[in-house]
Structure formats: C-alpha cells, structure tokens
Amino acid sequence: ENLIATGEVQQYDLAKLTDGSVGEGEQVKPVNVLNAAATAFKVSGLECSEDGSAVYVSGVVIGGTKTKPLVRGGKLLKWETATQKFAADIATDSPVWALALSADGKKVVALERSMDAARPAGNLIVVD
C-alpha cells in the first residue's frame, strides 16, 4: 500500500535552537512553507541533501474533482533552501511513489509506477 499526503513541507532554521535566539518554551517558526495542497500535488517522498542545501520532493499530481479524483501523473521537485526557490520541476507520465539520493548525493533515484492495472509496470528514473 502506498502512502501519499496532502499538506505542507516546512523549512526550519535549526541554528536558532543552538545559538540561543529561541528561548525555552518558545516555538520555532518555519522560515518557508511549500504548500503542495495548493497545487493538487500529493507528497509521496522527501529527501534532504546531506549539507541541507536542497530538499527533493516526489509525488502524485491529482486532477478531476473532489468526488472523482483522477491521477494525472507525477512530479520530482528540487527545492534550494538558500534561495527558497525550485531549481527543478520534472513532470512524469505516472505517479512517483518513492525517491532516494545516491550515496554520493549527486543523483536522485525515483520509482515511477503506472496506474494502469493492465500494465502495472514501473520505471526507475535517475536524475543528475
């Protein structure tokens, strides 16, 4: 069974926890929020680069209506934390259900799987 979610991906500046700028009992607020729900995009995977410079997001693009949702395809996104902008937005024909970074952090590997019951094949996508 696959897990997809609607909601936000929040970016925090964790240095505030160690530099004393957040007092005990205070809440740390996000410095940025990616609202996937506003774009009919359901998040299925998240990976952060080792140095924290980028967050990779995979997911399912949903169309149709609330009562009759329709899977339109998938997406791979690269969010650069310093600029707070998308550096890459790759559309796929089928939903992307999982992703991982290569051991050296230079490639993203994603699993795209067809929703066609007659042809339940999948593709492995490798992005530099």
MARDREN-981296 format. One record per residue (C-alpha): y, z, x; residue in one letter; residue number from 1. Coordinates in nm, 3 decimals, always signed. Layout:
N
{{Y; Z; X}; a; NUM} ...
***
This chain:
128
{{+0.000; +0.000; +0.000}; e; 1} {{+0.348; -0.082; +0.128}; n; 2} {{+0.648; +0.145; +0.124}; l; 3} {{+0.989; -0.003; +0.059}; i; 4} {{+1.302; +0.188; -0.027}; a; 5} {{+1.645; +0.140; -0.171}; t; 6} {{+1.925; +0.339; -0.020}; g; 7} {{+2.145; +0.377; +0.280}; e; 8} {{+2.086; +0.371; +0.652}; v; 9} {{+2.326; +0.623; +0.802}; q; 10} {{+2.452; +0.631; +1.162}; q; 11} {{+2.548; +0.968; +1.315}; y; 12} {{+2.725; +1.065; +1.635}; d; 13} {{+2.487; +1.334; +1.760}; l; 14} {{+2.705; +1.413; +2.062}; a; 15} {{+2.912; +1.623; +1.820}; k; 16} {{+2.620; +1.864; +1.795}; l; 17} {{+2.623; +1.934; +2.168}; t; 18} {{+2.994; +1.913; +2.253}; d; 19} {{+3.097; +2.192; +2.016}; g; 20} {{+3.307; +1.978; +1.781}; s; 21} {{+3.084; +2.076; +1.488}; v; 22} {{+3.074; +2.445; +1.409}; g; 23} {{+2.777; +2.642; +1.287}; e; 24} {{+2.709; +2.571; +0.922}; g; 25} {{+2.928; +2.258; +0.921}; e; 26} {{+2.779; +1.933; +0.802}; q; 27} {{+2.762; +1.636; +1.037}; v; 28} {{+2.903; +1.332; +0.862}; k; 29} {{+2.783; +0.975; +0.920}; p; 30} {{+3.011; +0.753; +1.128}; v; 31} {{+2.880; +0.449; +0.947}; n; 32} {{+2.667; +0.366; +0.644}; v; 33} {{+2.465; +0.048; +0.590}; l; 34} {{+2.420; +0.016; +0.215}; n; 35} {{+2.112; -0.202; +0.174}; a; 36} {{+2.101; -0.144; -0.202}; a; 37} {{+2.431; -0.330; -0.248}; a; 38} {{+2.272; -0.645; -0.108}; t; 39} {{+1.944; -0.636; -0.310}; a; 40} {{+1.765; -0.564; +0.017}; f; 41} {{+1.480; -0.311; +0.028}; k; 42} {{+1.426; -0.149; +0.367}; v; 43} {{+1.067; -0.157; +0.493}; s; 44} {{+1.114; -0.067; +0.859}; g; 45} {{+1.360; +0.080; +1.110}; l; 46} {{+1.352; +0.083; +1.489}; e; 47} {{+1.619; +0.209; +1.727}; c; 48} {{+1.665; +0.076; +2.078}; s; 49} {{+1.588; +0.331; +2.348}; e; 50} {{+1.953; +0.350; +2.456}; d; 51} {{+2.079; +0.376; +2.097}; g; 52} {{+2.285; +0.058; +2.122}; s; 53} {{+2.108; -0.116; +1.834}; a; 54} {{+1.915; -0.046; +1.517}; v; 55} {{+1.670; -0.305; +1.390}; y; 56} {{+1.602; -0.316; +1.016}; v; 57} {{+1.334; -0.513; +0.832}; s; 58} {{+1.296; -0.559; +0.464}; g; 59} {{+1.237; -0.744; +0.143}; v; 60} {{+1.500; -0.947; -0.040}; v; 61} {{+1.479; -0.888; -0.415}; i; 62} {{+1.628; -1.116; -0.680}; g; 63} {{+1.582; -1.154; -1.052}; g; 64} {{+1.682; -0.875; -1.289}; t; 65} {{+1.613; -0.502; -1.312}; k; 66} {{+1.345; -0.563; -1.572}; t; 67} {{+1.199; -0.867; -1.395}; k; 68} {{+1.248; -0.827; -1.020}; p; 69} {{+1.149; -1.122; -0.805}; l; 70} {{+1.071; -1.117; -0.432}; v; 71} {{+1.288; -1.382; -0.267}; r; 72} {{+1.183; -1.342; +0.094}; g; 73} {{+1.252; -1.111; +0.384}; g; 74} {{+1.508; -1.024; +0.649}; k; 75} {{+1.537; -0.893; +1.001}; l; 76} {{+1.870; -0.737; +1.092}; l; 77} {{+2.014; -0.612; +1.419}; k; 78} {{+2.297; -0.359; +1.388}; w; 79} {{+2.502; -0.287; +1.700}; e; 80} {{+2.605; +0.077; +1.692}; t; 81} {{+2.909; +0.042; +1.921}; a; 82} {{+3.076; -0.236; +1.722}; t; 83} {{+2.928; -0.125; +1.386}; q; 84} {{+2.852; -0.490; +1.306}; k; 85} {{+2.547; -0.703; +1.252}; f; 86} {{+2.460; -0.902; +1.563}; a; 87} {{+2.171; -1.084; +1.395}; a; 88} {{+2.064; -1.158; +1.038}; d; 89} {{+1.742; -1.358; +1.021}; i; 90} {{+1.607; -1.471; +0.683}; a; 91} {{+1.232; -1.518; +0.646}; t; 92} {{+1.032; -1.702; +0.379}; d; 93} {{+0.820; -1.397; +0.299}; s; 94} {{+0.885; -1.022; +0.299}; p; 95} {{+0.889; -0.845; +0.634}; v; 96} {{+0.674; -0.535; +0.591}; w; 97} {{+0.681; -0.385; +0.938}; a; 98} {{+0.854; -0.411; +1.273}; l; 99} {{+0.833; -0.264; +1.621}; a; 100} {{+1.008; -0.303; +1.954}; l; 101} {{+0.817; -0.425; +2.256}; s; 102} {{+0.751; -0.169; +2.530}; a; 103} {{+1.040; -0.302; +2.740}; d; 104} {{+1.273; -0.303; +2.435}; g; 105} {{+1.362; -0.671; +2.480}; k; 106} {{+1.173; -0.818; +2.184}; k; 107} {{+1.132; -0.731; +1.817}; v; 108} {{+0.790; -0.794; +1.667}; v; 109} {{+0.772; -0.817; +1.288}; a; 110} {{+0.499; -0.877; +1.032}; l; 111} {{+0.586; -1.123; +0.757}; e; 112} {{+0.333; -1.135; +0.473}; r; 113} {{+0.310; -1.384; +0.190}; s; 114} {{+0.324; -1.254; -0.167}; m; 115} {{+0.110; -1.546; -0.286}; d; 116} {{-0.224; -1.395; -0.397}; a; 117} {{-0.395; -1.730; -0.344}; a; 118} {{-0.277; -1.738; +0.019}; r; 119} {{-0.235; -1.379; +0.138}; p; 120} {{-0.174; -1.482; +0.499}; a; 121} {{+0.073; -1.320; +0.731}; g; 122} {{+0.281; -1.427; +1.027}; n; 123} {{+0.375; -1.236; +1.337}; l; 124} {{+0.739; -1.301; +1.426}; i; 125} {{+0.864; -1.235; +1.780}; v; 126} {{+1.241; -1.237; +1.838}; v; 127} {{+1.413; -1.210; +2.178}; d; 128} 
***
